[in-house]
Amino acid sequence: MKKIINLLVALIFISGLSSCLKDDTIIGPDSPGAIKNIVEFKNVGAIASSTTAPFAVYIPFTLKPTATSAEFEGIINYAGADTAPSDIVVNIAADPSVIATYNAKVSGAAYAALPASSYSFPATVTIPAGQREAKFKITVKPNTFDATKENALALRITSASTGVISGNFGAVIFSMPLESVWQGTYDVHINNNYGTIDGNIGNFSDTGIKLATVGPNRLRTLSVADTYSGSTTFQFNGDNTSITGVVVISGTTTFATSIQGIDLIDPVNGKFTIRYTWGGRGMTETWTRTGP
């Protein structure tokens, strides 16, 4: 597999690209030296939002559109130096205002709060004395989701019998995209064959590259040209017969992109070839699905 190049090499070869995979530097769940006696939502996976976002976004899973029920786990964490001194009763509630705030402050964000009929979770979670966390189940009904929207559920800790509610992780967003037909594992061939030629990219193939659903017909891979850290997002149209947009982000930079052509698109067999530019670099990429 082509390696993501390190920071020093990136600074030499290209300005503006983040060249080592992003670390989640935001202070939060499980951070060494976390503030004592904090009650918070614990990480349930990688944080999908940037470190400058007002709330952390998680994508616990992608969902089959026809599923009548799906379940995932949330975790309430006690971030004190010691375990809970006594049972800690934590109250949680859905808070659509969290999603509204996120959308207002993050460019391009368009999450839609799920209606109350589409989810359920316990209003009270108890961290037992002597423990550091308590797990709880969140149940959703994917067949009631609006497939045209970026469905999400925001939860907030409203009170805790002991400790201070975290400022960073007292409220979180769970994004739950409906699975795209393009989601899967791919072999990818990439050629930087026009525009500004980047010596780090060139012409190469790679295997085992993931495309994950992040929104309605929107798929993301966690690299740029499989060479730089960041992400590349492909927006397919409603019937999966074309790609209507590409977003390239590395570090804090969102690069200007332009689709030059879609040479092949085959949703049945999971294969597409796209030509596009980002940051002046002209890329030809062919993606062939090999597995889930």
C-alpha positions in Angstrom: 0.0 0.0 0.0 1.3 3.5 -0.9 2.4 5.1 2.3 1.1 8.5 3.5 4.1 10.7 3.4 5.5 12.4 6.5 5.2 16.0 7.5 8.7 17.1 6.6 8.5 15.6 3.1 5.1 17.3 2.6 6.4 20.7 3.6 9.2 20.3 1.1 7.1 19.2 -1.8 3.7 20.8 -1.4 2.4 23.8 0.5 -0.9 23.5 2.3 -1.2 19.7 2.4 -1.3 17.9 5.7 1.0 15.0 5.2 0.6 12.8 8.3 -2.7 11.3 9.3 -4.7 13.7 11.5 -4.4 13.2 15.2 -7.5 14.0 17.3 -5.8 16.7 19.3 -9.0 18.0 20.8 -9.1 17.4 24.6 -11.7 14.9 25.3 -12.5 11.3 26.2 -9.6 9.3 27.3 -7.1 12.2 26.9 -4.1 11.8 29.2 -4.2 14.4 31.9 -7.9 15.1 31.4 -9.5 17.5 33.9 -10.6 15.7 37.1 -14.2 14.9 37.9 -15.6 15.4 34.4 -18.7 13.6 33.2 -18.8 13.2 29.4 -19.7 11.1 26.4 -16.8 8.7 25.7 -15.5 8.1 22.2 -17.4 5.3 20.5 -15.0 5.4 17.5 -13.0 7.9 15.5 -14.2 11.5 15.6 -15.6 12.4 12.2 -15.6 16.2 12.7 -12.6 18.5 12.7 -10.9 19.7 15.9 -12.4 23.1 15.3 -16.0 21.9 15.2 -18.2 23.0 18.1 -19.3 19.4 18.8 -17.8 15.9 18.1 -19.5 13.9 15.4 -19.4 10.1 15.4 -20.6 7.7 12.7 -21.4 4.5 14.7 -22.5 2.6 11.5 -24.2 2.9 8.2 -27.7 1.5 7.9 -29.6 -0.6 5.5 -32.5 1.7 4.4 -35.1 -1.1 4.8 -34.0 -2.2 8.4 -36.8 -1.8 10.9 -34.4 -1.5 13.8 -30.7 -1.1 14.6 -28.9 -0.6 17.8 -25.6 0.9 18.9 -23.8 1.7 22.1 -23.2 5.0 23.8 -20.9 5.4 26.8 -21.0 7.9 29.6 -17.5 8.4 31.0 -16.2 9.6 34.4 -12.9 11.3 33.7 -11.7 11.7 37.2 -8.3 10.6 38.4 -10.1 7.9 40.5 -13.2 5.8 39.9 -16.6 7.0 40.7 -16.8 7.7 44.5 -20.5 6.7 44.5 -23.2 5.9 42.0 -23.3 8.7 39.5 -26.7 9.3 38.1 -26.5 11.0 34.7 -29.5 12.3 32.8 -29.3 12.6 29.0 -31.7 14.0 26.4 -32.0 14.6 22.7 -31.0 18.1 21.8 -31.7 19.2 18.1 -30.3 22.6 18.9 -26.8 21.0 18.9 -27.3 20.0 15.3 -28.6 23.5 14.4 -25.5 25.1 16.0 -23.2 22.6 14.3 -24.7 23.3 10.9 -24.5 27.1 11.4 -20.8 27.0 12.4 -19.4 24.3 10.1 -19.2 25.1 6.4 -21.2 22.7 4.3 -22.7 20.9 7.2 -26.4 19.9 6.7 -27.3 17.4 9.4 -31.0 16.8 9.9 -32.3 15.9 13.4 -34.2 12.6 13.5 -37.8 12.9 14.7 -38.5 11.4 18.1 -40.4 8.5 16.6 -37.2 7.3 14.9 -35.1 6.6 18.0 -35.1 5.6 21.7 -32.6 5.6 24.5 -32.7 5.6 28.3 -33.1 9.0 29.9 -31.0 8.1 32.9 -27.6 6.2 32.9 -25.8 5.3 36.1 -22.1 4.9 36.5 -21.7 2.5 39.4 -19.5 3.3 42.4 -16.0 2.1 41.7 -16.4 2.2 37.9 -15.4 4.8 35.3 -18.1 4.4 32.7 -21.6 3.1 32.0 -22.8 1.9 28.6 -26.3 2.3 27.2 -28.2 1.3 24.1 -29.5 3.6 21.4 -32.1 2.1 19.1 -33.0 3.6 15.8 -35.5 2.8 13.0 -33.7 3.2 9.6 -36.9 2.5 7.6 -38.4 5.7 9.0 -35.4 7.9 8.0 -35.7 10.5 5.2 -33.3 9.1 2.6 -32.7 12.5 1.1 -31.3 13.9 4.4 -28.1 13.5 6.5 -29.8 11.9 9.5 -28.3 12.5 12.9 -29.1 12.3 16.6 -27.6 14.8 19.0 -27.5 13.9 22.7 -26.7 16.1 25.6 -25.9 15.4 29.3 -28.4 17.5 31.1 -27.3 16.8 34.7 -25.0 14.5 36.8 -25.3 13.8 40.5 -21.5 14.0 40.8 -18.9 15.8 38.7 -18.8 18.6 36.2 -20.4 18.2 32.8 -17.7 18.4 30.1 -17.6 21.5 28.0 -16.2 19.7 25.0 -18.0 16.4 25.2 -21.1 17.1 27.2 -23.0 17.0 23.9 -22.3 14.9 20.8 -23.8 14.1 17.4 -24.3 10.6 16.0 -24.5 10.7 12.3 -26.3 7.7 10.8 -26.1 7.7 7.0 -28.2 5.2 5.0 -25.8 2.9 3.2 -24.9 3.8 -0.4 -24.6 1.2 -3.1 -21.1 2.5 -3.6 -19.9 1.7 0.0 -17.2 -0.9 0.1 -13.5 -1.9 -0.3 -11.8 -1.0 -3.6 -8.7 -1.4 -5.7 -7.7 2.0 -6.9 -5.5 3.2 -9.8 -4.4 6.8 -9.5 -2.5 8.9 -12.1 -1.5 12.5 -11.7 -1.3 12.8 -15.5 -2.3 16.4 -16.2 -2.4 19.9 -14.6 0.3 20.5 -12.0 2.4 17.3 -11.7 3.0 16.3 -8.1 6.1 14.1 -7.8 4.7 12.5 -4.7 1.7 11.0 -6.5 2.7 9.9 -10.0 1.0 6.8 -11.4 0.3 3.8 -9.1 -2.3 1.3 -7.9 -3.4 0.4 -4.4 -5.7 -2.2 -2.8 -8.0 -2.3 0.2 -9.1 1.3 0.1 -12.4 2.0 1.8 -15.2 4.2 0.6 -17.6 4.9 3.5 -21.1 6.4 3.4 -21.2 9.8 5.1 -24.4 11.2 3.7 -27.1 10.7 1.0 -25.1 9.2 -1.9 -21.9 10.7 -0.4 -18.8 8.5 0.0 -15.5 9.4 1.7 -12.1 7.9 1.7 -9.6 9.0 4.4 -6.7 10.2 2.3 -6.0 12.6 -0.6 -4.9 10.8 -3.8 -4.0 7.9 -1.4 -0.9 9.9 -0.7 -1.7 12.8 1.7 -3.6 12.7 4.9 -7.1 14.2 4.9 -10.2 13.1 3.0 -11.7 12.9 -0.4 -15.5 12.9 -0.7 -17.4 11.9 -3.8 -21.0 13.0 -4.2 -23.0 10.8 -6.5 -26.3 11.8 -8.0 -29.7 10.4 -6.9 -29.7 7.4 -9.2 -26.0 6.7 -9.0 -25.4 7.4 -12.7 -22.9 10.2 -12.2 -20.6 12.0 -9.7 -21.7 15.6 -9.2 -19.0 16.9 -6.8 -15.6 16.1 -5.2 -14.4 17.7 -2.0 -10.7 17.4 -1.1 -9.6 18.4 2.5 -6.1 18.1 4.0 -5.3 19.6 7.3 -7.4 22.8 7.6 -7.4 23.4 3.8 -10.3 22.6 1.5 -8.9 22.6 -2.0 -10.8 23.9 -5.0 -11.9 21.0 -7.2 -13.3 20.7 -10.7 -14.6 17.5 -12.4 -13.2 17.2 -15.9 -15.1 14.0 -16.9 -16.7 10.8 -15.7 -15.3 8.2 -18.1 -17.0 5.2 -16.5 -19.7 4.6 -13.9 -21.1 1.2 -13.1 -23.1 1.0 -9.9 -24.0 -2.7 -10.4 -20.4 -3.9 -10.5 -19.0 -1.0 -8.4 -16.6 0.6 -10.8 -16.0 4.2 -11.8 -13.3 6.3 -13.5 -13.2 10.1 -12.8 -11.0 12.9 -14.0 -10.8 15.9 -11.7 -8.5 18.7 -10.5 -7.7 19.7 -7.0 -5.2 22.3 -6.0 -4.2 22.5 -9.7 -3.3 18.8 -9.8 -5.1 16.8 -12.5 -6.0 13.3 -11.4 -7.4 10.3 -13.2 -8.8 7.7 -10.7 -10.3 4.3 -11.4 -12.1 2.6 -8.5 -13.1 -1.1 -8.6 -15.0 -2.6 -5.7 -13.6 -5.8 -4.4 -15.6 -6.3 -1.2 -17.7 -4.9 1.6 
